[in-house]
Amino acid sequence: MKRLSKWKELHNVRLTVSIGTVDFETKEYDVDLVQSDAFDLASKDAVDINTTATISANSEKVVFVVLGIEYYQTVNRELYIINNMECRSLAMVAVNIP
């Protein structure tokens, strides 16, 4: 497992939350995706991340929740995504099967 500490240019991070429902019989789906603002990894202040992804209430379909993280570097006060697979990650954090 490689460590991110080798990446000296990692300054900021952005979180992505996605929630979706899938009906495997009809092949229909509903997805909502939201991203946080980028925040500084070196900051000692607490970061309030408020992202709300929504789907239809009381879904009778399978529900998936995915969390993503992307690292950015700052160059001349502009954010640039680190274009490297080691600096991006997605994980399915929850599944609800009715």
Residue, then its C-alpha position, 0 to 999 in steps of 0.5 A: m500500500k502506497r502512502l499519500s505522504k510522498w505527495k508533497e503537492l497535496h494541499n486540498v481535498r474535495l469529497t463527493v457523495s452519491i446516492g442512487t436507487v436501482d430497479f433491476e427489473t425495469k433497469e431504471y435508476d435515480v442518482d443524485l451526486v453532490q460535491s463539497d467545496a475543496f478544503d485545505l488539508a493543512s488547516k487546523d480549523a475544523v471543517d464543516i462539510n454539509t452535503t445533502a444528496t437526496i432520492s425519493a422517500n420510502s424507495e422500494k428499490v435497492v439504494f446505494v451510497v458512494l463516497g469519493i475523495e479527490y486530492y488537489q494541489t494549489v498552483n498560483r492560487e488555482l486548484y488542480i486535481i492530482n491526475n493520478m489514480e492513487c489520489r482518487s478513491l471511491a467506496m460504496v459505504a452503504v447498501n439498502i435492500p428493501 
